[in-house]
Amino acid sequence: MDVVGFKTDFPDTQKVSIVAGAQGAIMIIPREDIDGKNCIRFYCEVDSERKPSLEDVVATVHKVFQPYTFTWDEINWFTIYTVSQRIASSFDVKDKIFLAGDAAHFHSSKGALKGSSHNLAVKIALVESGFAKPEILSTTYGLECRQVATHLMQMDAELIQIYVDHGKSDDPEDIKKLVAFQVEHFAFQAGTDITYAANCMVDNVSHARSDMARLICGEGPIVGRRLLPASVRRFSDGFEDFGCGAVRQPVHHLRVSRGSNGTR
């Protein structure tokens, strides 16, 4: 549920937080202001043995956050959903209608990933511009999206179980499982380490890091994976280009050297 105009003594309302207790686990996500009032979202675990109500969710929030308190002016949005994972049997209808996002697969909101829309948009643009044949849509889009969706469903199912178990054990190692899982899968959830398998658009090339990539502890460009945003500084005049046409003002540098007596 989204609450608007909230007041609380809980200190971490400006960042995504997870609070766990005997009553369950709650995830809070700070949201944009609504009508000039602050807003926050609660993802709350509820009793699946009976049909829960809004009053049950509100009561659970207050119990889990004790001794902290939450009050708010109004509840802007509320829903109850059952977590499940599904993948469409096909990602297109006769190569004319293409499914993306939640139309192609759905899962819990904790495992959100929207890469399929970008994948589809790029390929439609290539076809419409005449740079690629229409066959790339039927031969690569569904193949790549199913690969990612299958991984996503497995990850989401594991993540939800960790959320359900979080805070219900006195073992310190169990508490660390959620953080460790998020760290391990953060790049995938952000869409930065998705690597498409070989197809008519992706060559089957073995990856070997360059000497420069090793120097900066990076992997370097990988065939089938998106290029990450990067800034490039032009040393002739100090301008920085962020790869999107935007150029910053010159950055002035002071060149220093070490003298024979150790001074600079």
Number of C-alpha atoms within 10 A of each C-alpha: 18 19 22 23 18 16 13 12 11 12 8 13 17 11 11 13 14 17 15 19 15 11 18 21 23 24 16 20 19 17 17 11 12 13 9 9 12 16 22 23 21 19 19 18 17 19 11 8 6 7 9 12 13 13 9 12 20 14 12 18 22 15 16 19 17 11 9 12 14 15 13 14 11 12 16 14 10 13 9 15 7 8 12 12 16 13 17 15 10 13 21 17 10 9 12 8 9 18 19 22 16 15 11 20 21 21 22 16 11 13 17 15 19 13 18 21 14 12 16 19 11 10 19 17 12 16 15 11 10 10 10 15 13 15 12 17 21 16 14 20 20 22 16 18 24 19 14 19 23 15 13 21 20 12 16 22 16 12 20 19 11 17 20 14 17 22 20 16 12 8 9 9 9 15 17 11 16 19 11 11 14 13 10 11 15 13 12 18 19 13 16 14 17 18 17 20 16 14 14 10 13 14 12 12 10 7 11 12 14 12 11 11 13 12 9 9 10 12 13 17 15 16 17 18 15 14 12 9 8 9 11 12 15 12 12 6 11 15 15 17 16 13 11 9 7 8 14 12 10 13 12 10 8 5 6 8 9 8 8 7 6 7 8 9
